[in-house]
Structure formats: C-alpha cells, structure tokens
C-alpha cells in the first residue's frame, strides 16, 4: 500500500464522517487536505496523520473523538493492520506485512520510472546556471552551481516539468576588454595589466590566438589587435568551459549571448514594453525604471544620460526574452556576491506584470572551500588564483565531486574535505551510497548462482524489523523527489540516499537472501531478492538524478 492509496482510503473514511455531522462541509475535500507523514519513532507505526485535528472544527467534533471514529473506519481497510489514536487526536497507522511488502515488487516493475510523475507538467522552466564569464576556467562556485543546477534540472524533469538548461554567455562589457588586454600582454611578454587576469591559462590562450589568427596579428593597429584577441580569445576560452562542463556531465540546451541582446534591439523592446505599462520615466537626461513601486530600494537607471545602456537594461531584455520564448518559470542561480541583485530583479519581474517568486525565482549559492590535510587549498596549478573545476575533478573524480557539491544546501557555505572524498570507507558519503548499490548487484549475482530467483513473491514474509524500516524508506522516495523539486533543493535526494543506504546495510546484516548451508530455498528468500533489487533500483534512480554513477561492482 503506497501513500497515494492510503491517502485515498483516509479520504473515503473521513468524507462521510464529516458529511454526517455537517452536510456539505466535505465538498471539495481532497487527499491534499489530509496530511500523511512518516513517524520519527517507528514504534508509532508506518504512517501518521493529524487529519482529525485539522478537520475537527470543520466537522464540529471533538478532535480525539473524531480521530477515534476515523481509526475505526481505517481498521476495516484491507492492508491496514492497526490504527491508534495518540495525544489530542493524532492517528498512527500500521500496515500489515503484505501491504507494506507489496511495494518491493511495484518498484522493480516500475524500474527507472519509479518516483517520476507528471505533477509539474504545467511548468515550462528556463533554468539558468553557471553562466561564468568566459575570462577563465570555472572556479569552485561555478562548479557547485554546475552540479546543483544539473541535478535540479533532472529532478524537475522527473516531476513532469519541461526544463531548458541555459547558460548566459557574457561576451559584452568591461571584463571582456580586460581579458583581451591580458591576452595581449601575455603575447607581448609584458606584465599582466593591473586589472587584468593572470594564470598559466592566459599565456596558453594567447599562444593559441596568435597561431589561429589569419595573418600577422602584430601588424594590426591597437584597436584591431584588441578586437582580434577579444574575439578569438573568448571563443577559445568558452570552448574550454563547455568541454570542462561536458566532461563533468553537464550540457546546456541554450547558450545565450549577451551581445545578442544589444545587437537585436531587445533592450529597446523591453524599455518600450515597460513604458507602455507606465513604469518608465525620464530624469536628468536618463531613462529610469520606477522600480520602487515594486519593492526596490531605489529607482534604476536603464539608459544613461550618454545614451549607453545601464547594467540592468540587459536584465530587463533577457527576462522579457525568456518570457516571450514561452517560459512560465524563470529560475536563475546566482553566487553569493549577487545577493544584492535579488530585490531589483524581483521588482523587474513585477514591473512586467509577473509574480515574483513564481514567474521568477532566484537561488543564491554560497562559497565552497577545499580542505586537504586540515588546511584550505587556495591555488590552482593552471588558473593561479582560484581552484577550478578541473582541479577538483583531477583530485577526486567526477562522481565524488558532483555528489559532494550537491549533498549540502546550496545556500550554506561548504567545506569539501578532499581526504575524506578519496577514501574508500563509509565516512565517504558517495562511497557509502555507491557501495550500497554495488552490494545489491553482488547479492543478485550470488542469488543467481545459488538458484534464488524472483519466481515467487510473498510480501507477508517480510516481517523483520529491518525489512519494515527499509520498505518505509523506499516508500518515501517519490515524496522526497516531489519535495526536492518543489523547494528547489537537490541535496534532499542525496541525504535520502544516505539514509536508504544505511538501512539497506543493516538489512543485509540481518536478513539472508541465500539460504544457509543445505537449507531449502523458500518464498522468503525469493521475496527478499525482490526487496534487494527494489533497493538497488531506488539507489540507482536517485544517483542518476544527481548525475552520479551507480557502479555494479566496487
């Protein structure tokens, strides 16, 4: 019996009880109004509900008496072993072994589809993440967003959303000019400009630009030389960024060039739209957005008095462009240094007539620090000043890097202990989860060799306490995915997998799939193989959503 079936049974019991007291009061009542949760203390049962407390006033009943009536109705439902009323009206539900164990077979039969749903089919999501400037390799902050953003995209898609991964390619502005000047300095053997970029990668890109240029690049006048190094250098750098991300398991559907906003007239269209809506005004020769009407701390200059677009103009044009492309959810992942932008971006969203927090959502990620031998790792062999994606992957590999960056809430600072991630021990969380998955395959191989197959399924035999706990955790997987998608927090999937792995290891230590010695193969052994394989399937599904491999042998 899964939570949906139990919720439906709860609704079927409660509806006539409410109607009997107050005709019409149950109209519109749905399973969403009847919360079910896993008790923290498993001694209290498999499921708990505060529905009696929540609906007592609607029904005009004493909560505890109402809970007792609900309990009596639930006890008659097939698959429910017992129901108890606790405290002022909480309902604790215990399933019988067969009803609880039936889940194992349904998971195996659902396969890769277990946990998926179409609940978010109405969400057309533009998920913008990483978007690092093409002036150097991706640093750890961008690497964290690559892991978290890609995992979030996978989770949202598993819930039915249509997700487009988008990279905002910033090829316009002062930082690109500084990048080009840095390349020229490296090419000419001059010191790095005071505001420029350093690191071995600059000299490498400069050499590649000089070799790729069709002609004598040193014969160009300064402006042409700057443009040649800018165009070719940015292309080389961005090609490297895309390759690094691809090797990290992250690919984007759209690479959107900032230059296109300014070349296509998108800025002018955005200003015209806001002017039509009455939110643009002129003052001191400049064009302004009256963003204070929408919660911003001050109005924003959109077009400066010299006629050049201000920084926010690109944001306005880009947001409108996304909405015109049909996205009803625009999620932007920003680093901690962009926290001050949230208020103005939400004001921008509202100015266009949209709902902040719905049509536009901003996720802020915090800093990542690498630690080795108890000391912070600060320098990159290639970038010089910052540790990069390539540095992390070289040390621990893609799986460990992605898992480590995804398993903690992105809005908290993160210390990644490289020593822990390189160990093949249980204190390494990615090893712990992957080893549990590999163990399920090892059990399956040994079972096949011993003649244990899945030709029999007797869920009523799964009576050991570790089996009840394992089944309870497996049942939670769809709810964990749904909630992780709702709150945009992939780390909840990782933490769930660690809990599931722990329960599986404890079950493995207590329950045999293969008979001991010359004992005959019994239905319980075959049924446990179903449970073993169901656990492997859920571990595999969860790891896949995090972009992490699920090895069959370790």
C-alpha positions, 0 to 999 in steps of 0.5 A, spaced: 500 500 500 503 506 497 501 513 500 497 515 494 492 509 496 492 510 503 491 517 502 485 515 498 482 510 503 483 516 509 479 520 504 473 515 503 473 514 511 473 521 513 468 524 507 462 521 510 464 522 517 464 529 516 458 529 511 454 526 517 455 531 522 455 537 517 452 536 510 456 539 505 462 541 509 466 535 505 465 538 498 471 539 495 475 535 500 481 532 497 487 527 499 491 534 499 487 536 505 489 530 509 496 530 511 500 523 511 507 523 514 512 518 516 513 517 524 520 519 527 519 513 532 517 507 528 514 504 534 508 509 532 507 505 526 508 506 518 504 512 517 501 518 521 496 523 520 493 529 524 487 529 519 482 529 525 485 535 528 485 539 522 478 537 520 475 537 527 472 544 527 470 543 520 466 537 522 464 540 529 467 534 533 471 533 538 478 532 535 480 525 539 473 523 538 473 524 531 480 521 530 477 515 534 471 514 529 476 515 523 481 509 526 475 505 526 473 506 519 481 505 517 481 498 521 476 495 516 481 497 510 484 491 507 492 492 508 491 496 514 493 492 520 492 497 526 490 504 527 491 508 534 489 514 536 495 518 540 495 525 544 489 530 542 487 526 536 493 524 532 492 517 528 498 512 527 497 507 522 500 500 521 500 496 515 500 489 515 506 485 512 503 484 505 501 491 504 507 494 506 511 488 502 507 489 496 511 495 494 518 491 493 515 488 487 511 495 484 518 498 484 522 493 480 516 493 475 516 500 475 524 500 474 527 507 472 520 510 472 519 509 479 518 516 483 517 520 476 510 523 475 507 528 471 505 533 477 509 539 474 507 538 467 504 545 467 511 548 468 515 550 462 522 552 466 528 556 463 533 554 468 539 558 468 546 556 471 553 557 471 553 562 466 561 564 468 564 569 464 568 566 459 575 570 462 577 563 465 576 556 467 570 555 472 572 556 479 569 552 485 562 556 485 561 555 478 562 548 479 557 547 485 552 551 481 554 546 475 552 540 479 546 543 483 543 546 477 544 539 473 541 535 478 535 540 479 534 540 472 533 532 472 529 532 478 524 537 475 524 533 469 522 527 473 516 531 476 513 532 469 516 539 468 519 541 461 526 544 463 531 548 458 538 548 461 541 555 459 547 558 460 548 566 459 554 567 455 557 574 457 561 576 451 559 584 452 562 589 457 568 591 461 571 584 463 571 582 456 576 588 454 580 586 460 581 579 458 583 581 451 588 586 454 591 580 458 591 576 452 595 581 449 600 582 454 601 575 455 603 575 447 607 581 448 611 578 454 609 584 458 606 584 465 599 582 466 595 589 466 593 591 473 586 589 472 587 584 468 587 576 469 593 572 470 594 564 470 598 559 466 591 559 462 592 566 459 599 565 456 596 558 453 590 562 450 594 567 447 599 562 444 593 559 441 590 566 438 596 568 435 597 561 431 589 561 429 589 568 427 589 569 419 595 573 418 600 577 422 596 579 428 602 584 430 601 588 424 594 590 426 593 597 429 591 597 437 584 597 436 584 591 431 589 587 435 584 588 441 578 586 437 582 580 434 584 577 441 577 579 444 574 575 439 578 569 438 580 569 445 573 568 448 571 563 443 577 559 445 576 560 452 568 558 452 570 552 448 574 550 454 568 551 459 563 547 455 568 541 454 570 542 462 562 542 463 561 536 458 566 532 461 563 533 468 556 531 465 553 537 464 550 540 457 546 546 456 540 546 451 541 554 450 547 558 450 545 565 450 549 571 448 549 577 451 551 581 445 545 578 442 541 582 446 544 589 444 545 587 437 537 585 436 534 591 439 531 587 445 533 592 450 529 597 446 523 592 446 523 591 453 524 599 455 518 600 450 514 594 453 515 597 460 513 604 458 507 602 455 505 599 462 507 606 465 513 604 469 518 608 465 520 615 466 525 620 464 530 624 469 536 628 468 537 626 461 536 618 463 531 613 462 529 610 469 525 604 471 520 606 477 522 600 480 520 602 487 513 601 486 515 594 486 519 593 492 526 596 490 530 600 494 531 605 489 529 607 482 534 604 476 537 607 471 536 603 464 539 608 459 544 613 461 544 620 460 550 618 454 545 614 451 549 607 453 545 602 456 545 601 464 547 594 467 540 592 468 537 594 461 540 587 459 536 584 465 530 587 463 531 584 455 533 577 457 527 576 462 522 579 457 526 574 452 525 568 456 518 570 457 516 571 450 520 564 448 514 561 452 517 560 459 512 560 465 518 559 470 524 563 470 529 560 475 536 563 475 542 561 480 546 566 482 553 566 487 553 569 493 556 576 491 549 577 487 545 577 493 544 584 492 541 583 485 535 579 488 530 585 490 531 589 483 530 583 479 524 581 483 521 588 482 523 587 474 519 581 474 513 585 477 514 591 473 512 586 467 506 584 470 509 577 473 509 574 480 515 574 483 517 568 486 513 564 481 514 567 474 521 568 477 525 565 482 532 566 484 537 561 488 543 564 491 549 559 492 554 560 497 562 559 497 565 552 497 572 551 500 577 545 499 580 542 505 586 537 504 590 535 510 586 540 515 588 546 511 584 550 505 587 549 498 587 556 495 591 555 488 590 552 482 596 549 478 593 552 471 588 558 473 593 561 479 588 564 483 582 560 484 581 552 484 577 550 478 573 545 476 578 541 473 582 541 479 577 538 483 575 533 478 583 531 477 583 530 485 577 526 486 573 524 480 567 526 477 562 522 481 565 524 488 565 531 486 558 532 483 555 528 489 559 532 494 557 539 491 550 537 491 549 533 498 549 540 502 544 546 501 546 550 496 545 556 500 550 554 506 557 555 505 561 548 504 567 545 506 569 539 501 574 535 505 578 532 499 581 526 504 575 524 506 572 524 498 578 519 496 577 514 501 574 508 500 570 507 507 563 509 509 565 516 512 565 517 504 558 519 503 558 517 495 562 511 497 557 509 502 551 510 497 555 507 491 557 501 495 550 500 497 548 499 490 554 495 488 552 490 494 545 489 491 548 487 484 553 482 488 547 479 492 543 478 485 549 475 482 550 470 488 542 469 488 543 467 481 548 462 482 545 459 488 538 458 484 534 464 488 530 467 483 524 472 483 519 466 481 515 467 487 513 473 491 510 473 498 510 480 501 507 477 508 514 474 509 517 480 510 516 481 517 523 483 520 524 489 523 529 491 518 525 489 512 519 494 515 524 500 516 527 499 509 520 498 505 518 505 509 524 508 506 523 506 499 516 508 500 518 515 501 522 516 495 517 519 490 515 524 496 522 526 497 523 527 489 516 531 489 519 535 495 526 536 492 523 539 486 518 543 489 523 547 494 528 547 489 533 543 493 537 537 490 541 535 496 534 532 499 535 526 494 542 525 496 541 525 504 535 520 502 540 516 499 544 516 505 539 514 509 536 508 504 543 506 504 544 505 511 538 501 512 539 497 506 546 495 510 543 493 516 538 489 512 543 485 509 546 484 516 540 481 518 536 478 513 539 472 508 537 472 501 541 465 500 539 460 504 544 457 509 548 451 508 543 445 505 537 449 507 531 449 502 530 455 498 523 458 500 518 464 498 522 468 503 528 468 500 525 469 493 521 475 496 527 478 499 531 478 492 525 482 490 526 487 496 534 487 494 533 489 487 527 494 489 533 497 493 538 497 488 533 500 483 531 506 488 539 507 489 540 507 482 534 512 480 536 517 485 544 517 483 542 518 476 538 524 478 544 527 481 548 525 475 552 520 479 554 513 477 551 507 480 557 502 479 555 494 479 561 492 482 566 496 487 
